[in-house]
Amino acid sequence: MSGGGARPRPRAAVPPAPAAAATGARATWRAAWPGLLLAATLLLPFLGKAHTIDDVTFLLQAQHALHDPWHPTAFEMVADGHRVRLSAKLVTGPLMAWLLVPCVRSGGAEWAAHLLQLLLVGVAIVSTVRIALRIGLERGPARLAGFLVASGPAVIGMATTSMSDVPAMAFAALGMERFLAWVDERRLHQGVAAAVALACAGLARSHVLALPFVALLALRRTPARAARGWSAALPLAASLALVAAVMLVTADPAAAHGTFLDAIRARGRVGSWRGNLAAFGVHWLAAVPLALPWLWARGRHVVRDVAAWLVFAAAGAFMLWGVSPAMPEPLAIAAALAFVALWDVARDAWRRDDRIQVLLGAWLLPALVALVYVHLPCKFLLVSVPAAALLTARLLDRPDARLPAAVAAAVVIAGATLGVLIALADGEFAEAGRQAAREFVAPNVEAGQRVRYYGAWGGEWYALQAGATVDALEDAAPSPGDVLVVSSVSPGTYPRRHDDLDPLGELGVTSHFGQVLSPNDGVGFYSNAYGYLPWTWRNGEVERVTVWRVRGGERAPSPAQH
């Protein structure tokens, strides 16, 4: 970056583009295999984890794609208690529906979905390591970058779901690596791969469509390359054109405006931006641990920076007054420090004219596109995990702001531990839906009873597969003899008949590994509408499923009490 101040800024010691051998298969493997091993160790035990939260949306899309592959959102489902046309609500592209086709062909096998996610985490690790080598990092820092991707708490939590955030991260990292290779070497296959991968990332999560604009900064990484003209940006333009073409082809033919961009416009809510901005800061503390290692290495520089103190005061005041949900004072102070770290990433890059850091710093920001969306959970930051890992890894060898290896190791260990706890806690909640379908829905359906499920999320998927219908507010009231399976936690309807119901059974689930959704504790791993933290160690009841029978008609079998 160029500045106009009177005092010239020292030019960063930005390494030249490495030789091709430095980013070859052998060098990549030597730096990437420890991260791949760590990812496999952490994630393989969760291959059988039950489908959870929004998995149902992507699984139902994949199921619909089996007979209508070009229109995965052209059907109705129950969401938030209403029967809706999915194309009017879903704000992501069709990529995950297509990726999950093998899973639904296998009867919705959890292992198939989670193995896919593990493979994509591997793609993200390898791509991040290759970027590290390409920007001149040695094997040690490149290896740390792979470790940081593998051990990211948000990465581990989302890799045990069937949602589209891990694919967005993987294809974003692959696309950025291929684009950097294209900028350096200008080989056709590199440009084509960059365009396709970046398009896939945007078709996985819509806010990732901002990444091609971030990638433009790579053209300034080496001035000689930038001088060759903007033809280097052709893969970025091609990626956006490919996304537009896919949107047009996959638009719901039964809707006047059936693309996911139309759904985004319908679901945006400007009033939520303050809480979303606060959440964006908090996520960099634990869910994607960048702020703490950055401030550890850069602390003495930050303390002397008057502008950093102003950012700290402004961010703290912003989060203490007016954000919803309210933020406790200690968390507001910590989140203010996270904003200071983000500020310092940008200010330090400007001061040192570090073009690589400018690129990586901008790569941290695509989630801000979702500021006016209904929420901004930590999963939206997964696309930026490779950038955060690379920024942290570069601190290992930086003489003026060095991150000790012991601190880096502690970040990896703490992140992996938190990620596993998130997956364990979510697994307990998700298992309740699978168990309820197995013990309450399936036996009654097999006995010829009509079963109606009142709830959502993973439990909705399992209830549908067991033969239940999911109740919506627009549906008629239940009839005599109907069996009603009611979730007390997931959003949905509640039986509209109260005086003629006979209890048949109950399932209560209390956590042993903490919780990931707890409004009382300010915890919302999947949505900052519940709270800003990704996990709490406090245990409590995470689900209660009750079963009723409407009086009249033939009596249904009574499942065992729990």
KAFEN-V662152 format. One record per residue. N is the residue number from 1. RES is the residue in three letters. PHI is phi as a letter, one per 40 degrees, with the letter a starting at -180 (999 if undefined). PSI is psi in whole degrees, -180 to 180 (999 if undefined). OMEGA is omega in whole degrees, 0 to 359 (999 if undefined). Layout:
BEGIN
n;res;phi;psi;omega
N;RES;PHI;PSI;OMEGA
N;RES;PHI;PSI;OMEGA
END
This chain:
BEGIN
n;res;phi;psi;omega
1;MET;999;147;179
2;SER;b;145;182
3;GLY;b;162;181
4;GLY;b;14;181
5;GLY;c;165;181
6;ALA;c;-35;182
7;ARG;c;120;181
8;PRO;c;142;179
9;ARG;c;141;179
10;PRO;c;140;180
11;ARG;c;136;182
12;ALA;c;151;176
13;ALA;c;71;182
14;VAL;c;120;183
15;PRO;c;148;176
16;PRO;c;165;178
17;ALA;d;129;183
18;PRO;c;164;176
19;ALA;c;159;184
20;ALA;d;-35;182
21;ALA;c;-30;183
22;ALA;c;-23;178
23;THR;b;21;179
24;GLY;c;179;186
25;ALA;c;-41;183
26;ARG;c;-46;179
27;ALA;c;-40;179
28;THR;c;-45;181
29;TRP;c;-42;181
30;ARG;c;-35;180
31;ALA;c;-26;188
32;ALA;c;-26;189
33;TRP;c;-34;178
34;PRO;c;-40;177
35;GLY;c;-40;178
36;LEU;c;-41;178
37;LEU;c;-43;178
38;LEU;c;-45;180
39;ALA;c;-45;179
40;ALA;c;-41;180
41;THR;c;-40;183
42;LEU;c;-33;190
43;LEU;b;-29;182
44;LEU;d;-36;178
45;PRO;c;-15;183
46;PHE;b;16;180
47;LEU;d;-33;182
48;GLY;c;7;180
49;LYS;d;140;184
50;ALA;c;152;174
51;HIS;c;146;190
52;THR;b;165;171
53;ILE;f;-119;187
54;ASP;c;7;175
55;ASP;d;-36;185
56;VAL;d;-38;182
57;THR;c;-47;183
58;PHE;c;-34;178
59;LEU;c;-41;178
60;LEU;c;-36;174
61;GLN;d;-47;180
62;ALA;c;-39;178
63;GLN;c;-42;178
64;HIS;c;-34;181
65;ALA;c;-17;178
66;LEU;c;-32;179
67;HIS;b;-8;176
68;ASP;a;70;190
69;PRO;c;-24;183
70;TRP;c;-4;180
71;HIS;b;68;186
72;PRO;c;-16;181
73;THR;b;10;184
74;ALA;c;61;177
75;PHE;a;171;180
76;GLU;b;145;173
77;MET;a;168;178
78;VAL;c;125;179
79;ALA;b;130;180
80;ASP;f;35;175
81;GLY;g;2;181
82;HIS;b;148;174
83;ARG;c;116;189
84;VAL;b;156;169
85;ARG;c;120;189
86;LEU;c;-34;181
87;SER;c;-22;180
88;ALA;c;-10;186
89;LYS;b;-31;189
90;LEU;c;128;184
91;VAL;b;18;176
92;THR;b;160;179
93;GLY;c;-175;189
94;PRO;c;2;189
95;LEU;d;-47;185
96;MET;c;-33;177
97;ALA;d;-44;180
98;TRP;c;-38;181
99;LEU;c;-29;183
100;LEU;c;2;179
101;VAL;d;-45;177
102;PRO;d;-34;179
103;CYS;c;-49;182
104;VAL;c;-28;173
105;ARG;c;-25;178
106;SER;c;21;179
107;GLY;g;23;182
108;GLY;g;26;183
109;ALA;d;124;182
110;GLU;c;-38;184
111;TRP;c;-33;181
112;ALA;c;-43;179
113;ALA;c;-42;184
114;HIS;c;-30;174
115;LEU;c;-39;175
116;LEU;d;-46;180
117;GLN;c;-40;178
118;LEU;c;-43;179
119;LEU;c;-38;180
120;LEU;c;-34;172
121;VAL;d;-40;176
122;GLY;c;-41;176
123;VAL;c;-43;180
124;ALA;c;-41;180
125;ILE;c;-50;182
126;VAL;c;-43;181
127;SER;c;-40;179
128;THR;c;-42;179
129;VAL;c;-42;179
130;ARG;c;-38;175
131;ILE;c;-43;179
132;ALA;d;-46;179
133;LEU;c;-36;182
134;ARG;c;-32;179
135;ILE;c;8;170
136;GLY;h;8;179
137;LEU;c;149;175
138;GLU;c;175;185
139;ARG;c;-39;181
140;GLY;c;-55;176
141;PRO;c;-37;177
142;ALA;c;-40;178
143;ARG;c;-41;177
144;LEU;c;-40;178
145;ALA;d;-43;177
146;GLY;c;-41;177
147;PHE;c;-42;183
148;LEU;c;-35;175
149;VAL;c;-46;183
150;ALA;c;-33;186
151;SER;c;3;180
152;GLY;c;126;181
153;PRO;d;-43;179
154;ALA;c;-35;179
155;VAL;c;-48;181
156;ILE;c;-45;180
157;GLY;c;-45;183
158;MET;c;-25;178
159;ALA;c;-12;176
160;THR;b;19;175
161;THR;b;-177;175
162;SER;b;27;181
163;MET;c;175;192
164;SER;c;10;186
165;ASP;c;-39;176
166;VAL;c;-45;174
167;PRO;d;-39;178
168;ALA;c;-44;178
169;MET;c;-46;184
170;ALA;c;-48;181
171;PHE;c;-30;176
172;ALA;c;-45;180
173;ALA;c;-43;178
174;LEU;c;-45;180
175;GLY;c;-42;179
176;MET;c;-40;179
177;GLU;c;-44;180
178;ARG;c;-33;179
179;PHE;c;-41;176
180;LEU;c;-39;177
181;ALA;c;-41;178
182;TRP;c;-44;180
183;VAL;c;-38;182
184;ASP;c;-37;193
185;GLU;b;-20;177
186;ARG;f;51;174
187;ARG;b;138;188
188;LEU;d;-43;183
189;HIS;c;-29;178
190;GLN;c;-43;178
191;GLY;c;-42;179
192;VAL;c;-45;180
193;ALA;c;-40;179
194;ALA;c;-45;181
195;ALA;c;-46;182
196;VAL;c;-45;182
197;ALA;c;-43;179
198;LEU;c;-35;175
199;ALA;c;-43;178
200;CYS;c;-39;178
201;ALA;c;-44;179
202;GLY;c;-29;178
203;LEU;c;-7;175
204;ALA;c;-46;176
205;ARG;b;127;190
206;SER;c;-31;181
207;HIS;c;-15;179
208;VAL;c;-10;175
209;LEU;c;-13;175
210;ALA;c;-17;187
211;LEU;c;-38;176
212;PRO;d;-32;177
213;PHE;c;-35;173
214;VAL;c;-42;183
215;ALA;c;-21;176
216;LEU;d;-29;180
217;LEU;c;-20;178
218;ALA;c;-22;180
219;LEU;c;-19;178
220;ARG;c;3;181
221;ARG;c;-38;177
222;THR;b;110;187
223;PRO;d;-37;180
224;ALA;c;-37;178
225;ARG;c;-42;180
226;ALA;c;-32;181
227;ALA;c;-15;181
228;ARG;c;-5;174
229;GLY;h;167;184
230;TRP;c;3;174
231;SER;c;-21;177
232;ALA;c;-21;181
233;ALA;c;2;183
234;LEU;d;-41;178
235;PRO;c;-32;180
236;LEU;c;-45;176
237;ALA;c;-39;180
238;ALA;c;-37;180
239;SER;c;-43;179
240;LEU;c;-37;177
241;ALA;c;-38;179
242;LEU;c;-41;177
243;VAL;c;-45;180
244;ALA;c;-41;180
245;ALA;c;-43;180
246;VAL;c;-40;178
247;MET;d;-43;181
248;LEU;c;-41;182
249;VAL;c;-37;186
250;THR;c;3;179
251;ALA;d;144;180
252;ASP;c;116;183
253;PRO;c;-17;181
254;ALA;c;2;181
255;ALA;b;144;179
256;ALA;c;-39;178
257;HIS;b;96;191
258;GLY;b;22;179
259;THR;c;166;181
260;PHE;c;-21;175
261;LEU;c;-34;175
262;ASP;c;-40;178
263;ALA;c;-37;178
264;ILE;c;-45;180
265;ARG;c;-34;182
266;ALA;c;-29;187
267;ARG;b;-4;178
268;GLY;c;145;181
269;ARG;a;101;187
270;VAL;d;-32;183
271;GLY;c;-15;183
272;SER;c;2;190
273;TRP;c;-31;182
274;ARG;c;-47;177
275;GLY;c;-36;178
276;ASN;c;-40;178
277;LEU;c;-41;176
278;ALA;c;-43;179
279;ALA;c;-40;179
280;PHE;d;-42;178
281;GLY;c;-45;182
282;VAL;c;-37;184
283;HIS;c;-28;181
284;TRP;c;-4;179
285;LEU;c;-51;187
286;ALA;b;-46;183
287;ALA;c;-40;172
288;VAL;b;93;192
289;PRO;c;86;175
290;LEU;b;-42;189
291;ALA;c;-45;185
292;LEU;c;-50;178
293;PRO;c;-34;179
294;TRP;c;-46;180
295;LEU;c;-30;176
296;TRP;c;-46;182
297;ALA;c;-33;187
298;ARG;b;11;189
299;GLY;d;-48;185
300;ARG;c;-30;176
301;HIS;c;-40;182
302;VAL;c;-41;182
303;VAL;c;-33;182
304;ARG;c;-2;186
305;ASP;c;109;180
306;VAL;c;-38;180
307;ALA;c;-36;179
308;ALA;c;-39;177
309;TRP;c;-36;177
310;LEU;c;-41;176
311;VAL;c;-43;180
312;PHE;c;-46;181
313;ALA;c;-44;181
314;ALA;c;-44;181
315;ALA;c;-42;179
316;GLY;c;-44;179
317;ALA;c;-40;180
318;PHE;d;-42;186
319;MET;c;-20;178
320;LEU;c;-26;184
321;TRP;b;114;168
322;GLY;h;-11;180
323;VAL;c;152;180
324;SER;b;128;0
325;PRO;c;161;183
326;ALA;c;152;183
327;MET;b;129;177
328;PRO;c;153;184
329;GLU;d;-46;180
330;PRO;c;-39;179
331;LEU;c;-37;178
332;ALA;c;-40;179
333;ILE;c;-45;179
334;ALA;c;-42;180
335;ALA;c;-34;175
336;ALA;c;-38;176
337;LEU;c;-35;177
338;ALA;c;-41;177
339;PHE;c;-33;175
340;VAL;c;-42;179
341;ALA;c;-44;178
342;LEU;c;-41;177
343;TRP;c;-45;184
344;ASP;c;-33;175
345;VAL;d;-47;181
346;ALA;c;-46;184
347;ARG;c;-41;179
348;ASP;c;-40;178
349;ALA;c;-40;180
350;TRP;c;-44;182
351;ARG;c;-38;185
352;ARG;c;1;183
353;ASP;f;46;182
354;ASP;c;98;185
355;ARG;c;-33;178
356;ILE;c;-44;180
357;GLN;c;-34;175
358;VAL;d;-46;179
359;LEU;c;-48;182
360;LEU;c;-37;178
361;GLY;c;-42;177
362;ALA;c;-30;179
363;TRP;c;-16;177
364;LEU;c;-11;196
365;LEU;b;-10;184
366;PRO;d;-31;181
367;ALA;c;-21;179
368;LEU;c;-18;175
369;VAL;d;-28;183
370;ALA;c;13;182
371;LEU;d;-37;183
372;VAL;c;9;176
373;TYR;c;173;184
374;VAL;c;-24;176
375;HIS;a;170;178
376;LEU;b;78;182
377;PRO;c;167;183
378;CYS;c;-23;180
379;LYS;c;-24;178
380;PHE;c;-18;180
381;LEU;c;-4;183
382;LEU;d;-34;180
383;VAL;c;-24;182
384;SER;c;-2;181
385;VAL;d;-44;178
386;PRO;d;-39;179
387;ALA;c;-44;178
388;ALA;c;-40;178
389;ALA;c;-42;181
390;LEU;c;-39;177
391;LEU;c;-42;179
392;THR;c;-43;182
393;ALA;c;-35;180
394;ARG;c;-22;180
395;LEU;c;-17;182
396;LEU;c;-39;185
397;ASP;b;13;183
398;ARG;c;116;187
399;PRO;c;-30;184
400;ASP;c;-9;180
401;ALA;a;68;190
402;ARG;c;136;175
403;LEU;c;118;179
404;PRO;c;145;180
405;ALA;c;-35;180
406;ALA;c;-38;178
407;VAL;c;-42;178
408;ALA;d;-43;179
409;ALA;c;-39;179
410;ALA;c;-37;178
411;VAL;c;-43;180
412;VAL;c;-46;183
413;ILE;c;-45;180
414;ALA;c;-41;179
415;GLY;c;-44;180
416;ALA;c;-40;179
417;THR;c;-47;179
418;LEU;c;-42;180
419;GLY;c;-42;179
420;VAL;c;-40;178
421;LEU;c;-39;176
422;ILE;c;-46;181
423;ALA;c;-39;179
424;LEU;c;-45;180
425;ALA;c;-43;179
426;ASP;c;-35;179
427;GLY;c;-37;178
428;GLU;c;-43;179
429;PHE;c;-45;183
430;ALA;c;-34;182
431;GLU;c;-28;180
432;ALA;c;-41;179
433;GLY;c;-41;179
434;ARG;c;-41;181
435;GLN;c;-40;180
436;ALA;c;-41;178
437;ALA;c;-39;182
438;ARG;c;-39;188
439;GLU;c;-24;184
440;PHE;b;-41;185
441;VAL;c;-56;186
442;ALA;d;-48;181
443;PRO;c;-39;181
444;ASN;c;-38;177
445;VAL;c;-43;179
446;GLU;c;-27;179
447;ALA;c;3;177
448;GLY;g;10;180
449;GLN;c;152;174
450;ARG;c;125;183
451;VAL;b;131;176
452;ARG;b;131;181
453;TYR;b;133;180
454;TYR;b;98;182
455;GLY;i;-166;184
456;ALA;a;-163;174
457;TRP;g;-149;184
458;GLY;c;-35;178
459;GLY;c;-33;178
460;GLU;c;-43;179
461;TRP;c;-48;183
462;TYR;c;-35;178
463;ALA;c;-42;178
464;LEU;c;-43;181
465;GLN;c;-27;179
466;ALA;c;-6;175
467;GLY;h;5;179
468;ALA;c;163;167
469;THR;b;145;181
470;VAL;c;128;185
471;ASP;c;141;174
472;ALA;b;157;181
473;LEU;d;-27;181
474;GLU;c;-11;183
475;ASP;c;160;176
476;ALA;c;158;177
477;ALA;c;153;180
478;PRO;c;153;183
479;SER;c;162;177
480;PRO;d;136;181
481;GLY;g;-15;180
482;ASP;c;143;174
483;VAL;b;129;184
484;LEU;b;121;178
485;VAL;b;118;193
486;VAL;b;122;173
487;SER;c;136;181
488;SER;c;-10;188
489;VAL;b;-47;185
490;SER;c;149;183
491;PRO;c;140;180
492;GLY;i;-164;181
493;THR;c;176;176
494;TYR;b;147;183
495;PRO;d;131;182
496;ARG;c;6;172
497;ARG;b;129;186
498;HIS;b;-23;189
499;ASP;c;-1;182
500;ASP;b;40;181
501;LEU;b;132;175
502;ASP;b;129;179
503;PRO;c;138;178
504;LEU;b;-27;182
505;GLY;i;173;182
506;GLU;a;145;178
507;LEU;b;116;176
508;GLY;b;135;182
509;VAL;b;121;176
510;THR;b;135;185
511;SER;c;155;174
512;HIS;b;-13;183
513;PHE;b;27;182
514;GLY;g;-167;184
515;GLN;b;151;178
516;VAL;b;-10;175
517;LEU;b;104;182
518;SER;a;95;181
519;PRO;d;-34;181
520;ASN;c;-26;179
521;ASP;b;4;181
522;GLY;g;35;186
523;VAL;b;126;179
524;GLY;a;79;180
525;PHE;d;-40;183
526;TYR;c;-11;179
527;SER;a;128;178
528;ASN;c;-3;172
529;ALA;c;-24;176
530;TYR;c;-31;183
531;GLY;i;176;189
532;TYR;c;-19;183
533;LEU;c;154;182
534;PRO;c;-16;187
535;TRP;a;150;171
536;THR;b;146;179
537;TRP;c;-12;182
538;ARG;c;130;179
539;ASN;c;157;179
540;GLY;a;-178;178
541;GLU;c;123;182
542;VAL;b;-15;177
543;GLU;a;145;172
544;ARG;b;120;180
545;VAL;b;124;178
546;THR;b;148;184
547;VAL;b;131;181
548;TRP;b;159;173
549;ARG;b;130;177
550;VAL;c;129;184
551;ARG;c;143;182
552;GLY;h;159;181
553;GLY;g;-177;181
554;GLU;c;144;184
555;ARG;c;134;180
556;ALA;c;157;174
557;PRO;c;149;182
558;SER;b;111;176
559;PRO;c;158;182
560;ALA;c;145;176
561;GLN;c;148;179
562;HIS;b;999;999
END
